């Protein structure tokens, strides 16, 4: 399966297992094993039984919402070019992968967006101090966290926040490490 196809249809094997009489399924996109009721219904199987999607409700909703927001991605690319970044190769698909990885929440405060609100693309290393629009440098953040952080170094800023969470910080490190490994680079972070 090509890299593009894996991105469109998920990189994880969707498998079902029964534990204590409850059916669990592994989501193709986030890779988490969840009870079947956390997957949307999707018609019927050939034997007449209820069929369910292979992506969990969280991943399905994130992907659906972000597919509707392609224009905001092209606006983001245009703004990066206006800021002086010559070759912005960051794709809408890479953005969807980041949003799915963080569960559709702000990577800093964990807030989920209400109807009509959108997550913003935050550069961990700000463009103003040499950061680029690459997949390992962009994370989803609510507009409040993104504007509060501004051009600050993200670790220093984040550790001073009242909503600081070591678990969420580790998830950011994990995201950067995974993307750098996929790109063939190395991770220099703890």
C-alpha positions, 0 to 999 in steps of 0.5 A: 500500500502506498504512503498516500493510500495509507494516509487516506485509509489508515495505517493500523490494522482494524481488528476485532476482539471479544473481551468479557463479552464486549466487542472491541475494535482497533481504529485504523487511524489512531490505533486505539482499541475501543469498544464497538459502540465508539464506532459509527454504524455503517450499513449491514454486513452480507449476513444481515448483521450491523456493520460498523466503520473501521475508524472510531467516532473521534477520528471520523469526526476530526477527518470530516470536519477537517475535510470541510476546512481545506480553504483554511489550510490554503489560507495558512499556506498563503500566510506562510509564504507572505511571512517569507517561507519560500517552499511550504510543503506542509499538506492538508493531509499532514494537518489531519494526521496531527489533529487525529494524533491529538484527538481533536483537542488543543495539544496544550490545554486539551480543550475540544473545539465547539461548533464553529470553532477551529483548531489553529496550526501552532509552530512549536518553534516559531517562524520568527526565530527560524521555525519552518512549516514542517509536520514535526513543527506544527501542532493543533492548538486552540486560538487562546493557547496559540495567541498566548504562546506567540513567539515564545519557546514552547516548553518554557511557555507551556510549563508556566501555564496553569493547565500544564500537563506532563502527559500532554507535553510527553505526547507532543514529544512523542508526535515529534519523535514519530514524525522525525523517525518517519522522515528518516531524521533523529529526535534530539528531545528528551 
